[in-house]
Amino acid sequence: MSEKLTDNQAHDLLTNARMTLAQAKGETVRAETALRAAEKSLMLLSLGLLMAAEEGSDGNRAIKDQTPL
C-alpha cells in the first residue's frame, strides 16, 4: 500500500483488522490474551480516529504522547 489513506479508509482498514482478530482464537492463554488486547487496541484507535475527524483535530485521544508529523 503506497498511497496515503483518507480518514475513512484508515478507519475501514483498522475495522477490518479488528474483525479478523475477533475471529482468531489463541491456542494458549498468552496467545488469546494478546489477540484480545490487540482487538481492543484497534477498536480504541479507530474510535479515536473518528472522534478526531469529527472534531477536525489532528490528535487521537486513544494515543498518549503523540509526536506531531
C-alpha positions, 0 to 999 in steps of 0.5 A: 500500500503506497498511497496515503489513506483518507480518514475513512479508509484508515478507519475501514482498514483498522475495522477490518483488522479488528474483525479478523482478530475477533475471529482468531482464537489463541491456542494458549492463554498468552496467545488469546490474551494478546489477540484480545488486547490487540482487538481492543487496541484497534477498536480504541484507535479507530474510535479515536480516529473518528472522534478526531475527524469529527472534531477536525483535530489532528490528535487521537485521544486513544494515543498518549504522547503523540509526536506531531508529523 
